[in-house]
């Protein structure tokens, strides 16, 4: 029998919206967590009996003030947090609207073009999720590939 602790289950989204004024560009939502002084995608722990999908929708709403529509599943992220394994299920999600209100868990929200979001993200694993979003067909208004 293994003495390893079961993973903490969580879920989140790489939240995007069409950029104003450009029919093909998108913006990515990043949240700042003062406890860790980091920039990341909205995510959080699952409640008992809560599905990963319901958790992702709830966490986006709690952390960004925005409702969203889940799109394609993105890679699951696994890492250690406070000495325990953590497993975070992620989705691409289109923002449907809302209003951000700063709080103790998340004090800032930024909507950034993908290249700026990539440099603002604190963790390499979050940059990998952004890359996975951009590789999907989810953002119908994403930027076209660079001309060759």
C-alpha positions in Angstrom: 0.0 0.0 0.0 1.4 3.4 -1.0 1.7 6.2 1.6 1.7 8.8 -1.1 -1.1 11.4 -0.6 -3.8 11.5 -3.3 -3.5 14.5 -5.6 -5.4 17.7 -4.8 -7.9 18.0 -7.7 -8.4 21.4 -9.3 -9.6 22.9 -12.6 -9.3 26.1 -14.5 -9.4 27.8 -17.9 -7.3 29.7 -20.4 -9.9 32.4 -20.7 -10.0 34.4 -24.0 -12.2 36.9 -25.8 -12.1 38.6 -29.2 -9.9 41.7 -29.2 -11.8 45.0 -29.8 -11.3 46.4 -33.2 -9.7 43.4 -34.8 -12.0 40.7 -36.2 -9.3 38.0 -35.9 -7.2 38.8 -32.8 -7.9 37.6 -29.3 -7.0 38.6 -25.7 -6.1 36.3 -22.9 -7.2 36.9 -19.3 -4.5 36.6 -16.6 -5.1 36.9 -12.9 -2.7 38.2 -10.3 -2.6 36.4 -7.0 -1.1 38.6 -4.2 -0.4 35.6 -1.9 2.1 34.3 -4.5 2.7 37.5 -6.4 2.2 35.7 -9.6 0.3 35.9 -12.9 -1.6 32.8 -13.9 -4.8 31.5 -15.5 -7.9 31.3 -13.3 -8.1 28.0 -11.5 -8.9 26.5 -8.1 -9.6 23.4 -6.0 -12.6 21.2 -6.7 -15.3 21.0 -4.0 -16.5 17.7 -2.8 -18.7 16.1 -5.5 -18.1 18.9 -8.0 -17.2 17.9 -11.6 -14.0 19.4 -13.1 -16.1 21.3 -15.6 -18.3 22.9 -12.9 -15.2 23.8 -10.9 -13.5 25.4 -14.0 -16.7 27.5 -14.6 -17.0 28.5 -10.9 -13.3 29.4 -10.5 -13.4 31.6 -13.7 -16.4 33.4 -12.4 -15.0 33.8 -8.8 -11.6 35.0 -10.0 -12.4 37.1 -13.0 -16.1 38.0 -12.6 -16.8 36.6 -16.1 -19.1 33.9 -17.2 -17.6 31.7 -19.9 -18.3 28.9 -22.3 -16.0 25.9 -22.1 -14.2 24.9 -25.4 -11.7 22.2 -26.1 -10.0 20.4 -23.2 -6.3 21.4 -22.7 -3.6 19.4 -21.1 -3.9 18.5 -17.5 -1.2 20.1 -15.4 0.5 18.2 -12.6 2.9 19.7 -10.0 3.6 19.7 -6.2 1.9 22.4 -4.1 2.7 22.7 -0.4 4.3 19.3 -0.5 1.3 17.5 -2.1 0.7 16.5 -5.7 -1.8 18.7 -7.5 -3.7 17.9 -10.7 -5.4 20.7 -12.6 -7.7 20.0 -15.5 -7.8 22.9 -18.0 -10.1 24.0 -20.8 -10.0 26.7 -23.4 -12.9 29.0 -22.5 -14.5 32.0 -24.3 -15.5 34.9 -22.0 -19.2 35.7 -22.3 -19.1 38.9 -20.2 -18.9 40.1 -16.7 -17.2 42.6 -14.3 -14.0 42.0 -12.4 -14.0 42.9 -8.7 -10.7 42.8 -6.9 -10.5 40.6 -3.8 -8.0 39.0 -1.4 -7.3 36.0 -3.7 -7.1 37.9 -7.0 -6.4 41.6 -6.9 -5.8 42.2 -10.6 -7.1 41.0 -14.0 -5.4 41.8 -17.3 -6.6 41.2 -20.8 -3.5 40.9 -23.0 -2.7 39.8 -26.6 -1.2 36.3 -26.5 2.4 37.4 -27.0 2.2 39.8 -24.0 0.3 37.2 -21.9 3.0 34.7 -22.6 5.7 37.0 -21.2 3.6 38.1 -18.2 2.8 34.5 -17.1 5.0 33.5 -14.1 5.1 29.7 -14.6 6.4 27.9 -17.7 3.5 25.4 -17.3 1.0 28.3 -17.8 2.9 29.3 -21.0 2.5 25.8 -22.2 -1.3 26.0 -21.7 -1.4 29.2 -23.6 0.5 27.5 -26.5 -2.0 24.6 -26.3 -4.9 27.1 -26.6 -3.4 28.8 -29.6 -2.8 25.4 -31.3 -6.5 24.6 -31.0 -9.3 25.8 -33.3 -11.1 27.2 -30.2 -10.5 30.9 -30.7 -12.4 31.5 -33.9 -10.8 35.0 -34.0 -7.3 34.0 -33.3 -4.5 35.6 -35.2 -3.5 33.8 -38.4 -0.2 32.1 -38.6 2.7 34.3 -39.7 3.2 34.6 -43.5 6.0 32.4 -44.8 
